[in-house]
Amino acid sequence: MDYYQIAEEPLNASQALKRDGMYRMSVCMATLAIDLLLKSVLYRVNSSSELLVGHNHIGIFREIESHYPKPELRTVVKLSRKYFNDSRYSNKDNVHIFTESLAEDFIEYAQQVKDYVDANCQATLDDLQKKFLKFD
């Protein structure tokens, strides 16, 4: 599965939803983009990880951070995990928190994760040899 390519749609949707004033769904789509971007790295690092079938952004980041450290992204990942559920399962008590500003923040968070994946998580020759070559 090409998680990275699939992440483009919710990232674009997040921007469009924000423009249309649908801030809760904008946040929802940004968190989905973050989920997929993180999984794109996890799939390469450990394609049999059980984390690929859930939405444990924190667990996924911990696993990939051991290969590609970026401590300053931890807060973004924690917020993404929290709002992943909050944006989907909102109620009248919390729907007011989904503002234009929050949507903008989450679009920026998704872009930060994309930048991390693009700049810090490139496969090295050693990574590719471990994945595709079998040494007996």
N, C-alpha and C positions, 0 to 999 in steps of 0.2 A: 504494500500500500504506500502511496506517495503522500505522506502526511503533510509535507512541506507545500506541495502544489495545492492540496485540498484546503490548506489554511488560507490561501489567497481569497477565497470566496467569503468566508465570514469576516475577514479583515476589511474587505471592500464593503460588505453589507453593513458592518458597524459604522463606517463613515457615512453611507447613504442614509441609514436609519437616524443618525444624529442630525443630518441636514434636514430630515423630515420631522424632527421633533420627537422621535420615538426613542427616548433616552434609555429606558430600561432595556429595550431590545438591542440597542446599540452596545450597552455594556455586556449583555448576554453574548452577542456575537464576538466582541473583542476577547472575552474570556475563552470562548471556543477556539478562536484563532491562536491564543496563547497555548491552550491545551494541545492543539495539533502541531504547532511549531516545536514544542518541547518533545512531543512524541516522535517527530521526525528525526531528532538526534538520538533519542532512546532506541528507536528501531535499529539504527545503525550500530549503536554501542552494544545492545543486548536485545536482539530480535525475539527472544523467547521470554522476555520479562512480562510478568503478570500485570504490571502497571500499564501496559498498552491497552488493556481492556476496560480500564476505569478512568477516573478523572482526578487522580491524586496528584495534582500539580506539584505539591511539595515533595512527595516521594519521587516523582519523575526527576525533578530538578536535583534532588540530592544525589540520585544515581548518575546523572550526566555531569553534575558539578565535580564529581571525583575525577572526571576526565578533562573537563573544561571549566576550571574555577571562575566564578564571577560572583563573589559574595554580595556585591551591591544590588544584585537582582533578586535576592531572597525576599525582600519586602514586596516587590511586585508580584512574585509568585504566590506569596501568602494572600495578598489581596485578591489575586485572580481566583484562587481556590475558594475564598470566602464568597465572593460575588458570583462565582459560577452557579452556586445554588440560589443565592439571594435574588439574582436577576430572573431566574426561571420560576421560582416558587414564591413570588411576591404576594403580599396581602395588603389590605388597606392600611395597615400600621407602618409598613416600610416602603410603600411605593413612592412616597414623597422624596426619598433620598436620591432617586434617579433623576439627576439634573443634567443640564447641558454641560456643566463643568465636570461632573463625574464621567459622563460619556467621553468628553475630550481627554480626561486623564487616562481612561482605559484604552482609548485608541493609541495614545502615546505609550502606554505600558506594552501593548501588543507590538508596537513598532520597536520598542527597546528589546523585546524578546526576539523579534525578527533580526534586528541588528546583531544581537548576541549570537544567534544561530549562524548568520551569514559571516560574521567576522571572527568569532572565537571557536566555532564548532566544526571547522573544516576537517574532513578526514585526512589523516596523514598516510604516508606510504605504509607505515607499520600497521595502522588501523586496517587498511585494505588487505594487507597480506594476512593478518590474523583472521579476517573475515572470510577471505576467498581461497587462501592457500592452506592446504593440509600438509603438515610436516609429520612424518611418521618416524 
